[in-house]
């Protein structure tokens, strides 16, 4: 299943500015992707709806971090998904099936 292609076709994909930044950093540092190619991919990903990280999002993420014993960065992704009214959060970094309000964590590799 190609999640990105499906999200593009159905016009329902949402990313946050944090995810765009993390993608660029991880693909260039860990995978050795050329920075020009990684930049182009970030441009393509930015065509999805993009949640801007604001001060209120950071403060609410701190509360999620404290309440659920999550890493701050995971809490920021969850809060961004909530802010965008997502019902599914595709990630391998959190426990599949776990819910945070209306957002359900789904492992794309399961």
N, C-alpha and C positions, 0 to 999 in steps of 0.2 A: 504494500500500500504506500503510495506516495502522498504523504500528508500535505506537503506544500502545494503540490499540483491540485489536490482535492480542494484545499482551502482557496486557492486562486480561482478555480472553476466556480465554486459556490459563493465566492465573494464574502467569506466569513472569517478569514484569518485575522488574528490580532497579535501584534508583538509590542514589546515595550522598548523604549530607548535603551534600557539596561540590556535587553536581549541582543539588540543590534551591536552594542559595544562589546558584550561578551563574545558574540560570534566572531567579530573581527579579531579580538585579542587571542582567542583560542585557536582559530584557524591559521593565523600567521605564526603564532608562537609554538603551538604544539604540533601542527600538521605541516608547517613550512610553506603554506600557501603564499604565493606572491601577493604583496600588499595591493597591487593594482587590481588583480583579480578579486581579492577579498573585498576591496572597496566597491567594485562593480556588483558583487553579490549583495552587499549591504544596501546599495541603491535599489536593487530588485526587491529585497525583503521590505524595504521602506515603502513599497507600493501597497502593502497591507495596511490596515488601520494600525496606527502607532500610538500607544499610550505614552504621553509625556510624563516623566517623573517630576512631580512637584513636591514642595515642602510638605503639604498635607499627606501625600502618598507616603513619604518617608516616615512621618510621625505615626501614621496608621500601621505601617510595616513594623515599626519598633514595637507597637502594641501586640501585633500578631506574633512576632518573635518571642516576646515575653510570655504571652498566653499559651502558645503551643510548643515552646522550646525548639523553634526552628532556627536555622541560620538566618541572619538578617537578609542575605541576598535571596534566599528562597522565599522569605516572607514578602519581600519587595515584588517578586514575580507574581506571587499569589494575590497580593493586594492590587496589582495592576490588572490582573485577570478579572478580579471582582469589579474594579472600577469600569472595565469595558463590558460588564454584564456577560462574561463568558460562562458557559456551563461545564466546559471541559478544559483542563490544563494538561497538555501533552508534555510529559517530562519523565525521564528515567531517574531523576534525582530525589523524588519523593515517593512515599509508599502508595502504590496503585490502590485505588478505591477510597482513599482518604478524602474526606470532604471538608471544605472550608466555606461555610455558608452554602451558596448555590454552586460553587465550583468543585467539580470532582476531578481528582488526579487520575490520569490515564497514562500507562506506560506504553509508548509507541512501539516498543520492541516485544511486548508480551503476546 
